[in-house]
Amino acid sequence: MITFKGGNIESEEIISTLKKNIQIKEICQKIIYQRIINRAVEERGISVTPEDIQTVADQHRYENRLFRASDTFAWLTDQLITAEDWEAGIRDRLLAEKLAQCLFASEAKKYFAEHQADFDQVSLYRLVVPYEKLAQEIFYEIQEGEISFYEAAHIYDVDAQRRCNCGYEGKFYRWNLKPDVSAIVFGATPGNLIGPLVIDQTCHLLLIEESIPAELTAERYQEILNRMFSEWLATELNYLLSS
C-alpha cells in the first residue's frame, strides 16, 4: 500500500492501472532484467560499495539543489519513496553500469574500430521543391552566383520550418539517409551543390556544409556500450523464456 496526497492506494489498484494503461509488460521486463543483472554480478564478483552509492547520491543532491537534509527528505516524500528505496535504486544502476563495463568495455572499442564509417556524419542543408524544372533552374542560379543556396532555400523550399532555417537539416549519420542518397552525400565534397535528386516525388538540392569524421568520444563509447548491454539483456531474457 502507498499513501499519496493523504489517501491510500492498494498494490492491486496500482497493478490494475498498469495493466489498463498497457504498462505492466514494461515493468515486468525491468524486474526480470534486474534478476538477470543480479545473477550475473554475483557470478562475476561485482559489487557496489556504500561510498559508490554516496557519491552518486551527493551528485544527485547537488544537481537538484537538495542542499539540506530537509530538502532531500522532502524530495523523497514527494517521490513516494524512502531513503532506502533511493539507495537501492542507485545500487541497481551502478551494478548494471559495472556489469556492462565488465562484459563489453573492450568489445565497444572493437565495434567502433570495425564500424567506424557508420559513425561518420555530415552537416546537411536541403532545398525541396515540387518540380524538377524549378529545381534545375535554382541549381543553375546558385551555380552562376545569382543567388546563394541559403537564400534559395529561404524563398523556395516547400517546408516552412526549413525555409526559416535556410535549408539546414542537421547532422546525419549514413544510416539516417536512404542508401542511394547516403552514398551520394558521403561521397560529396563539402561546399559542392548536389542534385537535383528526385526523392519521394519531390526534387531535392543538397549542400554538405561539413564532413565530420567519426571519433570515439566518451558519449559515443557509452552509446555503443549501452546498446551492446541492452542487446545482451534481451538475449538473456529470451533464453530464460524459452528454457
N, C-alpha and C positions, 0 to 999 in steps of 0.2 A: 504494500500500500504506500502511496505517495501523498503527502499533503501539499496542496497547491492553492494559493490565494485563500487560505482559510478553510478549504474543503478537502475531503479525502477522495482519492481516486484509486480504485482497486486494480490489482495487477491484471485481472481478467478483462477489465474495461480497456486497459492500455493495449493488451494483445488484440482484442476485438477491433479497436480503432486502427491498429497497424494492418490488420487483415483487410478491413474495409477500404483502406487507402492504398492497398497493394504495396505495402512496405515490409511485410513480415518476412518475405524471402530474403531481402537485403540484410535484415537484422540477423536472421538465422545463418546466412552465409558468413557474416562477420564473426559470429560465435564459433563456427566451425574453423574458420581461418585462424582464430586465436588459439584454438585447441591444437591445430597443426603447428603453429609457431611455438607454443609452449612445449610440445613434444620434441620439436627439432632443437630448441635451445638447450633443453635438458640433455639430449643425446650428445650435444657438442660442448657441454660445459660452459655455455654462455650465461652470464649473469649481469645484473644491474646493481650497482651499489647505492646506498642511501645518498651518497654525495652526488652521484649522477642525477638522481631524482631531484635533489635540492637545487642543482644548477639550472635544470630546466624550469622548475617552479619559480625560481628567482627571476629568470629571464621573462617568464610569462607575467609575473607581477610588475616588472619594470615596463614591459610593453603596454600593459593595460592600466598603468598608473595606480597600482594597488600598493601604495607605499606604506600603509599602516596595516597592522594585523586586523583591525576592524574592517578595513576596506576589503581585504581578502575574504573574511568571513561573510561579509555582505554579498560579495560576488558568488561565493559558494552557495549561499542560501538562495540567491536568485536563480542559480542553475539547478536547484533541487538536488544537490549532491553534498556529500561530506568531504572533509579533507582527505579521509582515507580513500574515498572513491576517486578523487582527483589524482592522488598519488599512484593509485593502482592503474589509472589510465595512462599516466606518464610512463610508468614501468612497462606497460604493454607496448607502447610506441617505441620506447628505447630498445626493448628486446627485439622488436621487428627490424629496427634500423641496424642493430648489431648483427642479426642473423643475415640480413641482406648483404651486409659487408662481408661476412664470413663466406657466404655462398658465391657471390658474384663480383667482388671487388676487382679481381684480375680479369674476369670474363667481360666486364663492362668496357674496360680499356681495350681489350682484344676486339670486341664487337665494333667499337668506334674505328679502330685501325682498319678493319676489314670492310667497313661500310662508310668510309669517310666521305665519299662522294654524295651519299644520301643526305649528309648534313650541310652541304654547300647551300648558300642562299643567294638570292638576288633581291635588290630593291627595285620594285617593278611599278612602272606607270602604264596605264592602259586608257585608250580612247576608243569608245564603241559607238558606231553609227549604224543605221539600219540598212544602208545601201552600199554596194561595192564601189559604184561610180563616185559617190561622195567621199568614201574613204580614200580612193585613188587621188581625187582632186586635193584633198587635205594633205596626203602624203607628199605630193609634188610641191605644194605651197610651203610645207615645212622644209623640204629639201632645198628649195630655192631661197629660203630665208625670208619669205614673205610673212610668215607667222611662226611663232615658236610652238613646240608641242604643247606646252603648258597652257598657252592662250587658246589653242585649238580645242584642247580638252575642256577648258572652262566654257567655251562657246557651244561646241557641237555635241558633247557626249550625251547619250540618252539617259544616263543616270544622274539624278540631281546631286547625290552625295559625292559622286566622282567629279562632277562639274565644280563643286565647292572646293574639292581637294586638288583641282587642276590635273586630274588623272591619276593621282597617287593611289595605289592599291595596297602597298605594304611590302613586307618581307616574305618571301616564299621559298620553301624547300622544293626539291624536284617533285616529290610526291604530292605536293599541293596542286600541281598542274596536270592536265591531261598529258599522257606520254608523248604525243606528237608535238604538242606545244612546249612541253618541258625540254625536249631535245633542241628545239629552235632557240628557246630563251637562254638555256645554259650554254649554248654554243655561240651566242652572240657576243659582240664586243660592247662593253658599256658605252653609252652615248650614241650608238648607231640605232636608227629607226628600223623597226621590224614590221613587215606587213605590206598590204592588208592581208589579214588571215580571216577566213570565214569560220566562225565558231558558233555553234548553236543558232544558225541562221541570221547572225549579225556579223558585221565586219569590224575587225579589231586592228588598231595600230598599237604597237608596244614599244616601250622605251625602257632599257635597263639603265638605271642610274648608277648602280654599283653592284659588283660581284663580291660576295662575302665568303671567303674560303672557310671551310669547316675548321673549328678549333675545339679541342676538348676542354671546355670551361668547366668549372665546378658545377654550374647549373645543368649543363648538358650531361655530364657524368652522372649526376643524380637522377636525371630523367631516364637515362638508359638503365641505371641500376634499379630504379623503381619499376620500370616496365618488365625487366627480367624477373624481379621478385614477384610481381603480380601474376606473371605467366606461370611461375613455379607454383604459387599458391593454387591457381586454378587447376593445374595438372594434379597436384596432390589431392585436391577436393574431388576431382573426377575419379581418381584412383580409389578413394575411400567409398564413393558412392557405388562404384562398380564391383567392389570386393565383397 
